[in-house]
Amino acid sequence: MVARIFDTDDTVQTSATGMLHTFAKYMRNKFDIFTVNENQIRDLLAHTKTRVPPEANVELEAPISMEEMEMAVRQRKNAKAPGYDRISHDFLKHKWKTIRHDLLQILNDMYVGEAILNSQKHGIIVCLPKKRQPERSEDYRALTLLNADFKLLSRIIIIIMFID
C-alpha cells in the first residue's frame, strides 16, 4: 500500500487524491503524444531493417494454424501476471486440451476476420515498485495487463514473421 509520495515539486502527497494526481501527471507526461514530422519518420525508416518481402505477406494473411498457436503457448513462461481478463498463461497450458479448438477459432476471428472487440484491446496499467521504499512516481514501473488472447495473438504474429 502506498502511504505517501513526493510530487515533482518535492511536496509530500499523503491523501488518496493527491497521490492519484501525482501518478496521473507522471503517466501523462511519460506517455503523452508528441508530434513528429515527415523527415523524422524517413530518418527512422532509414535505420530499420529491410522490409518484409512480398512473399511473406502470403503467410501473414493465412489463418493461424494449431501448430503456430501451440508453439506460442509452449514458449511462454509460467507464473506471469494474468491479463486484463484475469486469464493467466498457466490456465492456457493447464486447460490446453479442452480449450485449444475454441481458442484457435477466437484467434482466427481476431486475426483473419478482424473481429477484435474493444474489451479485447483494453488493458490496465499497474504501477509496481522498482525498489523497496518508493518515494516518487519514477520509482514505479508501469506494467500493462492485456487480455490473454491479445497477448497470445501478438506472440503468434511474431512467430509467423520470424520463425518460418
N, C-alpha and C positions, 0 to 999 in steps of 0.2 A: 504494500500500500504506500502510495506517495503522500507524505505529510507536508512537505514544503519543497519549493523550487525557486531558484533565482531567475528573474526575467532578464531581458537584455540590458536593463538599466541597473542591474545588481540589486534590485528590490526583492525582498523575500515575499513570495506568494504562499499563503497558507490556506486560503479559502478555496473551495472547490471551483468557484467561478474564476478566481484569479489564476489558479493553476491551469484550468481549461483554456483560458485566453492566452496564457503564455505558450502552451503547447500548440494551440491553433495558429498563433502568429509565427512560431518557429516553422511549423509544417508548411504554412502558406509561403513563407519566404524561401524555404528549401525547395519546394516543388512548384513554384509559381511558373506561369507561362512566360517565356521570353521570346522575343522576335528574332528572326534570322532573315538574312537577305539571300538572294539567288547565288551570289558569289560564295557565300559561306557553305551553301548546300553543294555547289560544284566542287569546292575545295574538299569537303568531307567525302564526297563520292570518289574523288581522285585518289584518296588514301585507303579506300576499301578494297577488298579482294575482288577478283574477277566476278563478273555477273554469272548468274545461274544459266547454264547452257539451255537452249530451247528444248532439247530432248528431255531435260529434267522436268519440264512442265507436264509431260505426259504422266510421269509418276506422281507429281504433286496434285494432279487433278483426279487421279484414280481413287476409288473408295479405300478406306483403311482396311487392311487385312487383319485377320485374327492373329497372325504371327507378329505383325508390327505392334499391335496392341499388347500382346503378351510380352514382347521384348521390353516395351516401355514399363510395364508393371513390374517385371523382374528386375530391371535396372534400378528402380527407385529404392532408396534405403528405408529401413524400418524406423519406427519411433520418431517420425517427423510430425510437425504440427498439423492438425486437421484443417480442412478448408472452411470456407465461409458456411458451407452446407453441413459442417460438423462430421464429414466423412473423412476418415484417415486412410492413408495408404495401406496401413496394416489391415484394415477392413477389406479393401480390394483384394489383397493377397489371400486373406483368410476365407473369403466367400467367393473366390475366383470361379470355381466350377459352377456355382449357382448363378452368378450374375454376368458372366462373360458375354453371352449372346445378347442380352439386353443392353449391356454397356456398349458393345460394338454397334448396335443399332443407334443408340443415343449419339455416340461419337460420329458416326457417318451422317446422321441427321444434321449435326453441327457443322461438320467439315464439308461434305458434298452438298447437302441440302441447304446450307447456310441458315439453318434454323437454330440460332443461338438466342435463348431467352435473355431478357435483361437481368434476371436473377442469376443466370449463369456467368454473367460478365462482372458482377459486383464483387467487391472484396471489402474486407475490414482491415484497417490499418491498426496494428497493435504496437505500442512502444515498449520495447524490452530494455532494461538497464544494461549498459555496456560495462559498468563497474559496480562494486559493492555499494558505495554510498553516492548515488547520483544526485547532483545538486542543480544541474542545468539541463535545458532541453537537449543540448548536444550530447549529453551523457546517455541518451537513449537511442536505440536502433529501431527504425521503423520496419516492421515486418508486415507484409500484406498477405492476408489469408484469402486465397481464391478457392473457388469450388473445385472439388476433386476431379470432376470430368473436364473442366477447363485446363487444369494443370496437366492432366494426362494427355489431352489433345495437343498441348504445346510440346510435350516430350515426344509424342509420335511424329509431329511435323519435323522436329529436329532429326529424329531417326531417319525419316524418309529423305531428308535433304542431304544428310552427311554420311549415311552408312550403307548405301546401296551400291 
